[in-house]
Amino acid sequence: MNKAERIKRTRVPEVDPKLAKRLPPGQALTERFPILHEGDVPVYDLEKWDLKVFGEVDKEVILSYDHIKQMPQTTTTADIHCVTRWSRFDNSFTGVKFSDFLEEIGVSPKSKYVMLHADHDYTANIALEDLLKEDVLLAHSFEGEPLTGKHGWPLRLVVPHLYFWKSVKWIRGIEFIDENKPGFWEQNGFHLNGDPYKEERFSGEDLPIPEDEWERKDFD
């Protein structure tokens, strides 16, 4: 049974009516930060680390970590929502706004969609218009401290308005693509878009049933 099927077979948490406007349907609020990912936590040498921007663009760019840290830095505070039914309010991330990132590297996209690439051959698809929202970051810090390895150090994407699997950890590549093709989880039963307020959890399911598996995971 894959992860999407397992999530559908478990209980739906009740949403506190007092939080209904802020907490998406079917989510459970936590003050912890659950750790969920595929594969082992990568170990990096920042002297060799890079981030590649490629695909349907006017030019390809390969950036070092120093290049990214020298760009204009932004701190945002946002709520985050995981497809496994946990939400966490008021999270502070620091990094480079994606819109600023494109301006800094001087790249003009020629397509409306992006495939995000991370280590362990992980991918996630996303629309360019989602990446250009004001609170979307390429983040290196959380709550004023560098990200831990388990949460995506040295760089992760943060897309607060979509389920958190779109906020790719250990990001290494940003590929502009012609079609909104499915990434890793999208090929394994998860929704192509992932809007938590529309409950876009799974492909082909209007009323999915969530899981509480995250409650048994590690926290950081």
C-alpha positions in Angstrom: 0.0 0.0 0.0 1.5 3.3 -1.0 1.5 6.4 1.2 -1.5 8.0 -0.5 -3.6 4.9 0.0 -2.5 4.6 3.7 -3.4 8.2 4.4 -6.9 7.7 2.9 -7.6 4.8 5.3 -7.1 6.6 8.6 -9.1 9.0 10.7 -10.0 12.6 9.9 -9.1 15.1 12.7 -11.8 17.6 13.8 -11.1 21.2 13.2 -11.6 23.6 16.2 -14.3 26.0 15.1 -12.2 28.9 16.6 -9.5 28.1 14.1 -11.6 27.4 11.1 -10.6 30.5 9.2 -6.9 29.9 9.6 -6.7 26.1 9.8 -7.5 24.3 6.5 -10.1 21.6 6.7 -9.0 18.3 8.2 -5.8 19.6 9.7 -4.6 19.2 13.3 -2.6 22.0 14.9 0.8 21.2 16.5 3.5 23.3 18.1 6.1 20.8 17.1 7.8 20.5 13.7 7.4 16.9 12.5 10.2 15.4 10.4 9.0 13.6 7.3 11.1 12.9 4.2 12.3 10.2 1.8 15.9 8.8 2.1 18.7 9.7 4.4 19.7 13.3 5.3 22.4 14.4 2.9 25.8 15.5 4.0 27.2 18.5 2.2 30.5 20.2 1.5 29.4 23.8 0.8 32.5 24.4 -1.3 31.1 21.9 -3.8 27.4 22.5 -3.4 25.5 24.3 -6.2 22.0 25.1 -7.4 21.2 24.9 -11.1 18.5 26.9 -13.0 17.8 25.4 -16.4 15.2 24.2 -18.9 12.9 26.7 -20.7 14.9 29.8 -19.8 16.9 32.4 -21.8 20.1 31.2 -20.1 21.2 28.5 -17.7 22.8 29.5 -14.4 24.7 27.5 -11.8 25.0 29.2 -8.4 27.2 28.6 -5.3 25.9 28.9 -1.8 27.8 32.1 -1.3 26.0 33.6 -4.4 22.6 32.9 -2.7 23.7 34.2 0.7 24.8 37.5 -1.0 21.4 38.1 -2.5 18.8 40.3 -0.7 17.6 38.5 2.3 14.0 38.4 3.5 12.3 37.0 6.7 8.7 35.9 6.5 6.3 34.5 9.1 3.7 32.0 7.8 1.6 29.0 8.7 2.5 25.7 7.1 0.3 22.7 6.4 1.4 19.1 5.7 -0.6 16.6 3.6 -0.4 14.2 6.5 -2.7 16.5 8.4 -0.5 18.6 10.7 -0.3 22.4 10.6 2.0 24.7 12.4 1.3 28.4 12.9 3.7 31.4 12.8 6.9 29.9 11.3 9.7 32.3 10.7 12.0 31.5 7.7 14.8 33.5 6.3 16.2 33.4 2.7 15.7 34.8 -0.7 12.3 35.5 -2.1 11.9 33.5 -5.3 10.9 36.7 -7.2 14.1 38.4 -6.0 16.1 35.3 -6.9 15.0 35.4 -10.5 15.8 39.1 -10.7 19.2 38.7 -9.1 20.3 36.0 -11.6 18.8 37.8 -14.6 16.9 34.7 -15.8 13.7 35.1 -17.9 11.5 32.0 -17.8 9.9 30.9 -21.0 7.3 28.6 -19.5 4.6 28.7 -16.8 5.7 25.6 -14.9 8.7 24.4 -12.8 10.0 21.0 -11.8 12.0 21.3 -8.6 14.9 18.8 -8.1 16.4 17.8 -4.8 18.9 15.2 -3.7 17.8 11.5 -3.6 16.3 12.2 -7.1 13.3 13.8 -5.5 11.1 16.1 -7.6 8.0 18.2 -7.2 6.1 20.2 -9.8 4.7 23.7 -9.2 3.3 26.6 -11.3 5.5 29.6 -11.7 2.7 31.9 -10.4 2.8 30.0 -7.1 6.6 30.5 -6.8 6.2 34.3 -7.4 4.0 34.9 -4.4 5.5 37.3 -1.8 6.1 34.8 1.0 7.8 32.1 -1.1 11.5 31.7 -0.2 14.6 29.8 -1.0 15.2 29.5 2.8 18.4 28.7 4.7 17.3 29.6 8.2 14.3 28.8 10.5 13.5 30.9 13.6 16.8 32.8 13.3 19.0 29.8 13.1 20.4 27.8 10.2 18.1 25.0 9.1 18.9 21.6 10.6 19.9 18.9 8.1 16.5 17.1 8.8 14.6 20.2 7.8 16.5 20.9 4.5 19.9 22.5 5.2 21.6 24.2 3.4 18.6 25.3 1.3 15.0 24.4 0.9 12.0 26.0 -0.7 9.2 27.3 1.4 5.8 27.7 -0.3 3.4 28.3 2.6 0.1 28.4 0.6 0.5 24.8 -0.7 0.9 21.5 1.2 4.4 21.3 2.5 5.6 18.5 0.2 5.9 21.2 -2.4 8.4 23.0 -0.1 11.3 20.9 -1.3 14.1 20.1 1.1 17.8 19.9 -0.1 16.9 21.7 -3.4 19.6 21.5 -6.1 17.8 22.3 -9.4 15.0 24.5 -10.7 13.9 23.4 -14.1 11.4 25.4 -16.2 9.1 23.1 -18.1 6.4 23.4 -20.8 3.7 21.3 -19.0 2.7 20.8 -15.4 4.2 17.3 -15.2 3.9 15.3 -12.0 6.9 15.1 -9.6 7.7 12.2 -7.2 4.7 12.3 -4.9 2.4 13.5 -7.6 3.3 10.2 -9.5 2.4 8.3 -6.4 -1.2 9.4 -5.8 -0.8 12.9 -4.6 -2.6 15.9 -6.2 -0.9 17.9 -9.0 -1.4 21.3 -7.3 -1.8 20.8 -3.5 -3.9 23.7 -2.2 -4.7 22.9 1.5 -7.9 25.0 1.6 -9.3 23.1 -1.3 -8.1 19.8 0.2 -6.1 18.9 -2.9 -4.4 16.0 -1.2 -4.8 13.2 -3.7 -5.3 12.7 -7.4 -8.9 11.8 -8.3 -10.3 12.1 -4.7 -12.7 14.8 -3.6 -13.1 13.7 0.0 -9.9 11.9 1.1 -9.4 10.5 4.6 -6.2 11.7 6.3 -3.8 9.9 8.6 -2.2 10.7 12.0 1.1 9.0 11.2 3.0 12.3 11.7 2.2 12.1 15.4 4.6 9.1 15.7 7.4 10.7 13.7 10.5 12.5 15.0 10.3 16.2 15.9 12.8 19.0 15.7 
